[in-house]
Amino acid sequence: MRPTPQPPSVGRARAAVSALFLTNGALYANILPRYPEIKQALGLDNAEYGFAVIAFPVGAIVAGLGAAWAIRRLGSARAAVFSTILTALGVLAAGLAPNVWVFVGFLLVGGACDAITDVAQNAHGLRVQRAMGRSILNSFHAVWSVGAVLGGAMAAGAIAVGLPIGVHLAISGAIFCVVALVALRYCLPGPDRDPTPDGHAAASSGAEIARRVPARVVLTLIALVVIAMAGSVVEDAGFTWAALYLTSLGAPGAIAATGLIALVGAQFVGRLVGDRLVDRFGQRAVARAGGLLVVVGMGVALALGTVSGSIVGFAAAGLGIATLVPAAMHAADELPGLRHGTGLTVVSWLMRLGFLASPPAVGLIANATDLRTALAIVPCAGLAVIVLAGVLDRRRENARR
């Protein structure tokens, strides 16, 4: 049976959603390589820094469940774009913060808006995926990785030429806000619809999930959340600690920024080929292989303790986690007994606990020992994926349709 040709609007909508993912990856990544100078300017030690930067995921957790309301009120595309603009303003204000409390406050705002963007752009991406009739979610996350690499590279360039942080973040914010506003014109028109068939009740709230959904489904959802959290913990190692760790090994600022670039760049490569790998080997095998790559790659890098080896280790970790979050989101969105989008929202919201818990945990361990020892959390996350990947399908869902 030949695939149904897609109208041009669907192709344009796919490009528009890709632009939103690119923007979302780039905005926050622009401030991350500048964290060491912010840390120094605010006079923070490792533990204080770790607790300060969790403001971003705290804001995301507080506002994450509000994404459904924003999508209902504005539509997924508008919600993604408007929250993108607010994220850009929050990141800029955080970079200019005169003290730690202002820094924390604006990171809270940025994280809250970023959470709404995340859920809304994934919701619109799934809408485009349903219209196309084939899996494209990994490709959107690959574009997010491109955005994060682009943002990290922009920051590295700004540091190298001595561009003040305020000027740098104002320029990057303006650029990506314009990109998001242009993308909005080409997103799918009309309201977002809940595709749950009439007459088939499904749980949508936490209380309904606990009361009406079989325990096996709940446990599967928990395992999927942990898999997504493991990916977020490894991601956070690159976002929050890579520049500091490489600096501690003697790397200059512009080189220290390449730890994040290596992780996200390798993550992009993994997501670019992720759909083909899943088609051939299945989500379960790909996730377990990725977990093993995280364990071995980052474990060896930490054992060596060199700048070049650590950059390679961050790259191996990024490649290993490439398909984890898309796999967990897709699997959660297909769980029986849950209204379409509920599993996606739960995974997207709760996986941010990884971003919340990881920075202070690493900071406290680093203060008690050193940062090299604290980053052992990365191979531990890879081990968790190996253990729990059994909840993922052996074959891709779309291959059975």
Disulfide bonds with the S-S distance in Angstrom:
none
